Amino acid sequence: MKNDSQITVLDHPGVRHHLGILRSKASELSTFRSAAASVTRYLMAEIVKTSEEKNVEIETPMERTVGQVMEESFVLIPILRAGLGMLDVALDFLPEAKVGFIGMERDETSASAKSYYAKFPDLRGRTAILLDPMLATGGSAIQAVKVLLANGPKRVILASIIAAPEGITAFREACPEVGLIIACVDRELDASKYIRPGLGDFGDRLYGTTPH
């Protein structure tokens, strides 16, 4: 795992294995979904490592001892629609987390993004985990974070499966206080603002819809 201030890039053979499955255009729908879930597990495991803990007294069948529990309150917020592919696994890790949703719309000509839907529980004092599998230009994630920060969360973390260097740079400049956890950093954005080598459109591949 590589760390750079607020940025964490996973470095694990299991992550690389499942990323290869995600990239392959030969992967069937069920295989793609399974690989996406597997990579999300690694991301969530890393996020949970950063959570605050407190000691509690517990009683085992043998004796009394001290255990640790997570003290933070989490809200999971997938960016529609692709982020939904990460939500179930995230809830497996944080079953007590509340859930919100943000819908972002990208202008394919300018590649700029705007929010068309946002609904989430009270974020005050809670850690908001934004789920967005592809960080390309960073536009959608930046706008989503602005919406979240306006509602007073304790902290915000963005979890992405694949990111472009350009997206990371833009995101760090716009949201320096937000933690960024990524499974893989790809080579570049192409002229159409798609990640290369990438994996195509995550949402289309996740749901079996036709690219457009």
N, C-alpha and C positions, 0 to 999 in steps of 0.2 A: 504494500500500500504506500502511495506517495502522498505526502502532505505539503501544502503550501498555504500557510496562514489559514484562511477560511475554506480552502479548497481541499477536498480529499478525493483522490482517484484510486479506485480499487486495483490491486495487483494480486490476482489469485488465479490459479489454473482452472478452477471451477467456473469462474466468471468468463474466462477466455473461451472455454469449451462451449458454454451456452450462447455466448456472443456469436460464435461461428455458426451455430444453428439458426440464430435470428437473422443473420446476414444472408444465408443461402436462400435463393429464390426457389429451390427445390423443397424446402421445408413445408410440410402440410400444415393446415390450420391448427390442428391440435398440437402438433410439434412446436409450432411458433409460440402458441399460448403457454405451453409448458416451459419453454426456454425463457420467456419473458417473466414468468412467475419465479423461476429459479434465480435469475439475475436480481429481481426485486428482493428476494430473500437476503441476498448478500448485502444489498444496499440498506435494508432495514436493520440487519444485524449490526452494521456499522453505525447507524443512527442511534440505536438503542445504547451502544457503548458510550455515547456522549451524554446520556441522561443523568439527571441528579438522583442520588440514592439516599435513603435514610436507614438507620438501624432500627430493627424491631425485635422485641423479645418473643421467641416462639418456643413451643414445647414439642420435642420429637418423641417418639415412643420410648426413648431411652432417658432423656434428660431435657432440661431447659437450656436454651442457647440463644445466640443472637443471629438473626438473618438480615438480609438487605432487601428492600423493595424500592421500586422506582417511585420517586416523589413527584415528578413532573406530570402535568395534565396535558394530553396531546389532542390536537385536532388534525385529522387527515383531510387534505383538500386536493383531489385530483383535478387537473385541468382537462375539461371535456374536449374531445371524447377519449383520446388516447390514454389519458391518465387513469381512466377507469380500469385499464388492464393491470394496474399495479395495486389497486385498492384492496382486493380480497387478501392478498398476501400481507399487506401492511396491517390489516386488521387482525390477521393471525398473530402478528408480533405484539400488537397493541389492542387487545380485544375491548379494553375500556375506553378507547379513544372515541371522541365525537367525530362526526364527518360533515364536511361542507363541500361545496362544488363551485367551480368558476368556469365559465365558458368564454373562450377567447376566439376571436375571428381574425384571420390573417388576410390582408389584401395581397393577392398574388402578384400584383404589379409593383407595389412599393415595398412589400414584405413587412409592412407595419402591422401592429396588432391592436385590437381594442376589445374591451370586455362587453359581452352581450348578455351575460347572466352571472350573478354572484349571490350565493346563499350559504351561510355558515353560522354555526353557533357563536356565542359570545367568546371572543378570542382573548379578552383581557386576562393576563396572568397565565396564559396557556402557550404551549409551543406549537406553532403551526408547521406542519410538514406538507410542502407542496409537491405533488407527484406529477411529473412531466417527463415522459420517456425520452424525448428528443429535444435537446437544446441546440437549436440551429443558429438563427440570428440573435436569439435571446429576447426578442421583442415581446413574445407572449409571456414568458416568465417574468420579465421586468414589470410589465403592466399588472400582472397578477399579484406580484409582491407589493406593488404600490397600493393595491386595493386592500391587501391584508394588513400592511403596516398602518393604514389609516384607521384600523379597528383595534389597535393597541395590544398585539400579542407580546408575550414575554420574549420570544425569539422566533425566527423563521428559518427553516431549512428547506432547501430545494434538492430533491432526489431525482436524478436523470440517469437513464441507461447509457445513452450515447450523446456526446457533445462535440460541437465544432470549436476549434480554437477561437474563431471570431466571436462566437456566442459567449464563450467564457469571458473573453476580454470585455465585451459590452456589458455583460451581467455584473462583473466585478466592479466596473466603473460606476454603474448605476445603483448597485445594491451591495456596497462594501461590507455592510453589517450582517449580511445573510450568509449562512453556511451553505456550501455547495458540495454535494456528495455525488460522484459520477462513477459509473462502471468503466467507461472507456472514453478517451478523447480521440476523435478521428482526425483525418488529415486536413480537411478544408471544407469550405462551402463552395459550390459551383456557381456559375453565373445566374442560375435560377434560384439560388439560396437554399439548395438542398445539400445535406451532409454527404460527403464522399469519404470513404467508400460507402458508408451508411448501410441502410437496410431497406430503403424505399420508404413508403408512407406507413408509419407504424399503425395508425388507426385502420387503414384499409387492410393491412395484413392481419391485424388482430381480429377484425370482424368479418373478413371475407368480402368486403365491398370492392367495387370497381374503382381504380384510381381515376382521378379527373384533374 
